[in-house]
Amino acid sequence: MPQTAAKSVANGDVQDYTPGSAKTAGDMVVVGNRALPLYVNLAANELGALALEGIFDIPKETGAIALGAEVYWQTDGTPVTGDASSGAATTGDGGGTAFVGYATVAAVSGDSYVRVRLAEAPTGRLITGTVAAAGSAQGDAGAIPAGTTFALATGADATKGVVLPALAAGQMVVVKNVDNAVLKVYPASGGTINVLSANAAISMAARTIATFIGSSATQVYTLPLLPS
Protein backbone atom coordinates (compact mmCIF):
# COMPACT_ATOMS: atom_id res chain seq x y z
CA MET A 1 0.00 0.00 0.00
CA PRO A 2 1.35 3.48 -0.80
CA GLN A 3 2.81 5.74 1.85
CA THR A 4 1.58 9.26 2.52
CA ALA A 5 4.43 11.30 1.02
CA ALA A 6 6.68 13.57 3.09
CA LYS A 7 6.96 17.15 1.80
CA SER A 8 10.32 18.88 1.23
CA VAL A 9 10.54 22.29 2.90
CA ALA A 10 14.29 23.09 2.67
CA ASN A 11 17.06 21.30 0.80
CA GLY A 12 20.37 19.97 2.16
CA ASP A 13 22.97 17.29 1.47
CA VAL A 14 21.97 14.09 -0.26
CA GLN A 15 22.97 10.43 -0.42
CA ASP A 16 22.88 8.34 -3.59
CA TYR A 17 20.17 5.70 -3.58
CA THR A 18 19.10 3.04 -6.07
CA PRO A 19 15.86 1.22 -5.17
CA GLY A 20 15.15 -2.41 -5.98
CA SER A 21 11.57 -1.49 -6.83
CA ALA A 22 9.82 1.71 -7.92
CA LYS A 23 9.64 4.47 -5.29
CA THR A 24 7.68 7.72 -5.05
CA ALA A 25 9.10 11.13 -4.13
CA GLY A 26 8.59 11.63 -0.39
CA ASP A 27 8.81 7.93 0.49
CA MET A 28 10.83 7.33 3.65
CA VAL A 29 13.73 4.88 3.22
CA VAL A 30 15.42 3.26 6.22
CA VAL A 31 19.22 3.32 5.91
CA GLY A 32 20.93 1.89 8.98
CA ASN A 33 19.42 3.66 12.00
CA ARG A 34 18.01 6.62 10.03
CA ALA A 35 14.91 7.12 7.90
CA LEU A 36 15.57 9.45 4.95
CA PRO A 37 13.08 11.04 2.50
CA LEU A 38 13.41 10.38 -1.23
CA TYR A 39 13.66 13.48 -3.43
CA VAL A 40 12.15 12.29 -6.74
CA ASN A 41 10.15 9.43 -8.24
CA LEU A 42 12.44 6.51 -9.12
CA ALA A 43 11.97 3.40 -11.22
CA ALA A 44 13.47 0.12 -10.07
CA ASN A 45 17.28 0.21 -10.29
CA GLU A 46 17.31 3.94 -11.17
CA LEU A 47 19.91 6.07 -9.39
CA GLY A 48 18.43 8.84 -7.26
CA ALA A 49 19.01 10.65 -3.99
CA LEU A 50 17.90 10.60 -0.37
CA ALA A 51 17.91 13.77 1.72
CA LEU A 52 20.45 13.83 4.57
CA GLU A 53 19.65 17.40 5.64
CA GLY A 54 16.82 19.86 5.32
CA ILE A 55 13.32 20.37 6.72
CA PHE A 56 10.45 18.09 5.73
CA ASP A 57 6.80 17.70 6.65
CA ILE A 58 6.62 14.01 7.62
CA PRO A 59 3.28 12.14 7.81
CA LYS A 60 2.61 11.31 11.46
CA GLU A 61 0.60 8.98 13.65
CA THR A 62 -2.23 10.18 15.85
CA GLY A 63 -0.69 11.84 18.91
CA ALA A 64 0.88 15.17 19.81
CA ILE A 65 4.56 15.88 19.08
CA ALA A 66 6.18 18.70 21.03
CA LEU A 67 8.52 21.33 19.62
CA GLY A 68 12.07 19.96 19.71
CA ALA A 69 10.98 16.35 20.26
CA GLU A 70 12.95 13.50 18.71
CA VAL A 71 11.00 12.12 15.76
CA TYR A 72 11.24 8.51 14.57
CA TRP A 73 9.82 6.67 11.56
CA GLN A 74 7.64 3.66 12.38
CA THR A 75 7.76 1.47 9.27
CA ASP A 76 4.31 -0.03 9.89
CA GLY A 77 2.79 3.02 11.56
CA THR A 78 -0.60 4.37 10.48
CA PRO A 79 -0.63 8.04 9.44
CA VAL A 80 -3.47 10.39 10.35
CA THR A 81 -4.04 10.81 6.61
CA GLY A 82 -3.24 7.79 4.45
CA ASP A 83 -3.25 4.01 4.35
CA ALA A 84 -3.08 1.92 7.52
CA SER A 85 0.35 0.47 8.32
CA SER A 86 2.02 2.35 5.45
CA GLY A 87 4.47 4.14 7.78
CA ALA A 88 4.28 7.23 9.97
CA ALA A 89 6.31 9.50 12.24
CA THR A 90 6.20 8.92 15.98
CA THR A 91 8.06 10.00 19.10
CA GLY A 92 8.74 6.41 20.20
CA ASP A 93 12.11 4.75 19.60
CA GLY A 94 11.10 1.10 19.99
CA GLY A 95 11.75 -1.79 17.60
CA GLY A 96 10.91 -1.09 13.97
CA THR A 97 11.68 2.62 14.22
CA ALA A 98 14.47 4.66 12.66
CA PHE A 99 15.54 8.20 13.59
CA VAL A 100 14.37 11.09 11.40
CA GLY A 101 15.26 14.31 13.26
CA TYR A 102 13.78 16.97 15.55
CA ALA A 103 10.37 18.64 15.39
CA THR A 104 10.70 22.31 14.46
CA VAL A 105 6.99 23.03 15.02
CA ALA A 106 4.71 21.46 17.62
CA ALA A 107 2.06 19.15 16.13
CA VAL A 108 -1.28 18.36 17.77
CA SER A 109 -2.75 14.87 17.80
CA GLY A 110 -4.91 15.29 14.69
CA ASP A 111 -2.29 16.96 12.49
CA SER A 112 -1.46 14.97 9.37
CA TYR A 113 2.21 16.04 9.35
CA VAL A 114 4.97 17.06 11.71
CA ARG A 115 7.68 19.46 10.49
CA VAL A 116 11.10 17.91 11.09
CA ARG A 117 14.69 19.02 10.64
CA LEU A 118 16.61 15.95 9.48
CA ALA A 119 19.53 14.99 11.73
CA GLU A 120 21.95 12.22 12.63
CA ALA A 121 20.62 9.69 15.11
CA PRO A 122 21.50 10.40 18.76
CA THR A 123 24.74 8.72 19.75
CA GLY A 124 25.28 6.45 22.73
CA ARG A 125 21.77 5.03 22.64
CA LEU A 126 20.49 1.66 21.50
CA ILE A 127 17.13 1.36 19.75
CA THR A 128 15.46 -1.49 21.59
CA GLY A 129 12.82 -3.89 20.32
CA THR A 130 11.32 -7.21 21.44
CA VAL A 131 11.23 -9.95 18.81
CA ALA A 132 9.45 -13.29 19.23
CA ALA A 133 11.47 -16.28 18.05
CA ALA A 134 9.54 -18.37 15.54
CA GLY A 135 9.69 -21.17 12.99
CA SER A 136 12.50 -23.64 12.45
CA ALA A 137 14.35 -22.15 9.45
CA GLN A 138 15.56 -18.82 8.10
CA GLY A 139 12.41 -18.31 6.06
CA ASP A 140 9.97 -18.49 8.98
CA ALA A 141 12.06 -17.18 11.89
CA GLY A 142 11.10 -13.95 13.68
CA ALA A 143 12.51 -10.90 11.84
CA ILE A 144 14.46 -8.28 13.77
CA PRO A 145 13.26 -4.96 12.27
CA ALA A 146 15.74 -2.77 10.41
CA GLY A 147 17.01 0.01 12.65
CA THR A 148 16.80 -2.06 15.84
CA THR A 149 20.19 -2.10 17.57
CA PHE A 150 19.25 -4.05 20.72
CA ALA A 151 16.88 -6.97 20.17
CA LEU A 152 15.34 -8.83 23.10
CA ALA A 153 14.53 -12.27 21.69
CA THR A 154 11.73 -14.15 23.44
CA GLY A 155 10.29 -17.63 23.05
CA ALA A 156 13.49 -19.61 22.39
CA ASP A 157 12.98 -23.38 22.65
CA ALA A 158 16.11 -24.79 20.92
CA THR A 159 14.23 -24.82 17.59
CA LYS A 160 12.80 -21.34 17.07
CA GLY A 161 14.93 -18.46 15.84
CA VAL A 162 15.27 -14.84 14.77
CA VAL A 163 16.67 -13.31 11.56
CA LEU A 164 19.12 -10.41 11.60
CA PRO A 165 18.39 -7.34 9.49
CA ALA A 166 20.79 -6.70 6.59
CA LEU A 167 23.93 -5.16 8.11
CA ALA A 168 26.33 -3.03 6.08
CA ALA A 169 30.00 -2.89 7.04
CA GLY A 170 30.32 -1.37 10.51
CA GLN A 171 26.66 -1.77 11.44
CA MET A 172 25.72 -3.97 14.36
CA VAL A 173 22.85 -5.31 16.43
CA VAL A 174 22.98 -6.72 19.94
CA VAL A 175 20.82 -9.81 20.52
CA LYS A 176 19.79 -10.92 24.02
CA ASN A 177 18.33 -14.40 24.45
CA VAL A 178 16.02 -13.81 27.40
CA ASP A 179 14.81 -17.40 27.78
CA ASN A 180 16.25 -20.55 29.34
CA ALA A 181 16.72 -22.38 26.02
CA VAL A 182 18.93 -22.22 22.94
CA LEU A 183 18.06 -19.48 20.40
CA LYS A 184 18.79 -19.84 16.68
CA VAL A 185 20.03 -16.62 15.04
CA TYR A 186 20.05 -16.47 11.23
CA PRO A 187 21.79 -13.93 8.99
CA ALA A 188 19.83 -11.88 6.46
CA SER A 189 19.19 -13.78 3.23
CA GLY A 190 22.47 -14.62 1.52
CA GLY A 191 24.53 -13.73 4.57
CA THR A 192 27.06 -15.67 6.63
CA ILE A 193 27.71 -15.62 10.38
CA ASN A 194 31.33 -16.28 11.39
CA VAL A 195 32.51 -19.32 9.38
CA LEU A 196 29.14 -21.04 9.07
CA SER A 197 27.59 -21.80 5.69
CA ALA A 198 25.60 -19.08 3.96
CA ASN A 199 22.14 -18.61 5.55
CA ALA A 200 22.99 -20.99 8.42
CA ALA A 201 21.96 -20.15 11.99
CA ILE A 202 24.27 -19.81 14.94
CA SER A 203 23.03 -21.15 18.29
CA MET A 204 22.97 -18.80 21.28
CA ALA A 205 22.99 -20.53 24.64
CA ALA A 206 20.22 -19.82 27.15
CA ARG A 207 20.16 -16.30 28.58
CA THR A 208 23.30 -15.18 26.71
CA ILE A 209 23.95 -11.95 24.81
CA ALA A 210 26.06 -11.27 21.70
CA THR A 211 26.81 -8.45 19.28
CA PHE A 212 26.47 -9.20 15.57
CA ILE A 213 28.74 -6.95 13.50
CA GLY A 214 28.66 -6.56 9.73
CA SER A 215 32.05 -6.61 8.01
CA SER A 216 30.53 -6.50 4.52
CA ALA A 217 27.10 -6.69 2.94
CA THR A 218 27.06 -10.47 3.45
CA GLN A 219 29.50 -11.28 6.29
CA VAL A 220 28.64 -10.98 9.98
CA TYR A 221 30.86 -11.75 12.97
CA THR A 222 29.86 -12.18 16.59
CA LEU A 223 31.33 -10.68 19.72
CA PRO A 224 32.08 -12.78 21.70
CA LEU A 225 32.92 -15.44 19.12
CA LEU A 226 30.20 -18.02 19.70
CA PRO A 227 30.87 -21.72 18.88
CA SER A 228 30.43 -22.21 15.14
C-alpha atoms as one frame of an Amber mdcrd trajectory, in Angstrom:
protein
   0.000   0.000   0.000   1.351   3.475  -0.799   2.809   5.741   1.850   1.583
   9.257   2.517   4.425  11.300   1.021   6.681  13.575   3.086   6.962  17.154
   1.798  10.321  18.878   1.235  10.544  22.294   2.899  14.285  23.095   2.672
  17.064  21.300   0.802  20.373  19.969   2.161  22.975  17.292   1.466  21.969
  14.085  -0.258  22.968  10.432  -0.423  22.881   8.343  -3.594  20.167   5.702
  -3.577  19.097   3.043  -6.069  15.859   1.217  -5.172  15.154  -2.412  -5.983
  11.569  -1.486  -6.831   9.825   1.710  -7.916   9.641   4.474  -5.288   7.685
   7.722  -5.049   9.096  11.132  -4.129   8.589  11.634  -0.392   8.810   7.931
   0.486  10.832   7.328   3.654  13.725   4.882   3.219  15.415   3.263   6.220
  19.215   3.316   5.911  20.929   1.895   8.975  19.421   3.659  12.000  18.014
   6.618  10.028  14.910   7.121   7.898  15.573   9.451   4.945  13.083  11.036
   2.497  13.413  10.381  -1.233  13.661  13.480  -3.435  12.152  12.285  -6.739
  10.155   9.426  -8.243  12.438   6.508  -9.121  11.965   3.404 -11.219  13.468
   0.124 -10.070  17.283   0.213 -10.290  17.306   3.938 -11.173  19.906   6.073
  -9.389  18.429   8.844  -7.259  19.015  10.649  -3.987  17.898  10.597  -0.368
  17.914  13.767   1.722  20.446  13.833   4.568  19.645  17.400   5.644  16.817
  19.864   5.315  13.323  20.366   6.719  10.447  18.094   5.728   6.800  17.697
   6.651   6.616  14.008   7.625   3.283  12.135   7.805   2.606  11.312  11.459
   0.602   8.977  13.646  -2.230  10.183  15.848  -0.691  11.836  18.913   0.882
  15.168  19.812   4.565  15.876  19.081   6.181  18.704  21.031   8.521  21.333
  19.617  12.073  19.956  19.707  10.976  16.346  20.256  12.952  13.500  18.711
  10.995  12.124  15.757  11.239   8.511  14.569   9.822   6.666  11.562   7.640
   3.661  12.378   7.763   1.473   9.274   4.312  -0.029   9.889   2.789   3.017
  11.563  -0.599   4.372  10.482  -0.634   8.039   9.438  -3.467  10.393  10.354
  -4.035  10.813   6.612  -3.237   7.788   4.448  -3.251   4.014   4.354  -3.081
   1.924   7.518   0.350   0.468   8.323   2.019   2.354   5.446   4.471   4.139
   7.778   4.282   7.228   9.970   6.306   9.499  12.236   6.196   8.923  15.982
   8.064  10.003  19.100   8.741   6.411  20.199  12.109   4.747  19.597  11.101
   1.099  19.986  11.753  -1.795  17.603  10.912  -1.094  13.975  11.680   2.621
  14.218  14.474   4.660  12.657  15.540   8.196  13.588  14.369  11.094  11.400
  15.256  14.306  13.263  13.779  16.966  15.553  10.365  18.638  15.390  10.698
  22.314  14.456   6.993  23.030  15.018   4.712  21.463  17.620   2.063  19.145
  16.133  -1.279  18.364  17.768  -2.747  14.868  17.800  -4.915  15.292  14.692
  -2.285  16.965  12.487  -1.456  14.970   9.367   2.206  16.043   9.350   4.971
  17.064  11.706   7.683  19.459  10.488  11.100  17.906  11.090  14.692  19.024
  10.642  16.615  15.951   9.482  19.529  14.990  11.728  21.949  12.216  12.628
  20.621   9.688  15.108  21.503  10.403  18.765  24.741   8.717  19.755  25.279
   6.450  22.726  21.767   5.025  22.641  20.490   1.658  21.498  17.134   1.356
  19.750  15.463  -1.495  21.588  12.825  -3.890  20.321  11.320  -7.207  21.445
  11.231  -9.952  18.814   9.447 -13.287  19.226  11.472 -16.278  18.049   9.542
 -18.369  15.537   9.694 -21.166  12.991  12.501 -23.644  12.454  14.345 -22.146
   9.448  15.560 -18.816   8.099  12.406 -18.314   6.060   9.968 -18.488   8.985
  12.059 -17.175  11.887  11.104 -13.950  13.678  12.506 -10.901  11.842  14.463
  -8.280  13.773  13.263  -4.958  12.266  15.743  -2.774  10.407  17.005   0.005
  12.650  16.801  -2.062  15.836  20.189  -2.105  17.573  19.247  -4.049  20.725
  16.879  -6.966  20.168  15.343  -8.827  23.098  14.530 -12.267  21.688  11.733
 -14.148  23.442  10.288 -17.633  23.050  13.488 -19.613  22.388  12.976 -23.376
  22.651  16.107 -24.789  20.918  14.230 -24.825  17.588  12.797 -21.336  17.070
  14.930 -18.462  15.837  15.268 -14.837  14.767  16.675 -13.310  11.560  19.122
 -10.408  11.603  18.385  -7.340   9.485  20.786  -6.700   6.595  23.927  -5.158
   8.114  26.330  -3.035   6.082  29.996  -2.893   7.037  30.319  -1.374  10.509
  26.664  -1.767  11.443  25.722  -3.970  14.362  22.847  -5.306  16.425  22.976
  -6.722  19.943  20.815  -9.808  20.517  19.789 -10.921  24.017  18.333 -14.404
  24.453  16.018 -13.810  27.397  14.814 -17.404  27.777  16.248 -20.546  29.344
  16.724 -22.384  26.017  18.933 -22.224  22.935  18.061 -19.485  20.404  18.792
 -19.842  16.679  20.027 -16.620  15.040  20.048 -16.472  11.231  21.792 -13.934
   8.985  19.835 -11.881   6.456  19.186 -13.782   3.228  22.474 -14.615   1.516
  24.532 -13.734   4.574  27.059 -15.672   6.635  27.712 -15.617  10.385  31.332
 -16.277  11.389  32.514 -19.320   9.377  29.144 -21.042   9.075  27.588 -21.798
   5.694  25.595 -19.079   3.961  22.142 -18.610   5.547  22.989 -20.989   8.423
  21.956 -20.150  11.991  24.267 -19.809  14.945  23.034 -21.151  18.293  22.973
 -18.799  21.275  22.985 -20.530  24.643  20.222 -19.821  27.147  20.164 -16.296
  28.578  23.303 -15.178  26.706  23.954 -11.953  24.805  26.057 -11.274  21.703
  26.812  -8.447  19.280  26.469  -9.203  15.565  28.744  -6.949  13.502  28.655
  -6.561   9.726  32.045  -6.613   8.012  30.527  -6.498   4.516  27.095  -6.685
   2.936  27.063 -10.474   3.452  29.500 -11.280   6.286  28.637 -10.983   9.980
  30.862 -11.748  12.973  29.861 -12.181  16.594  31.329 -10.683  19.723  32.078
 -12.775  21.696  32.917 -15.442  19.123  30.198 -18.023  19.700  30.866 -21.719
  18.876  30.429 -22.211  15.137
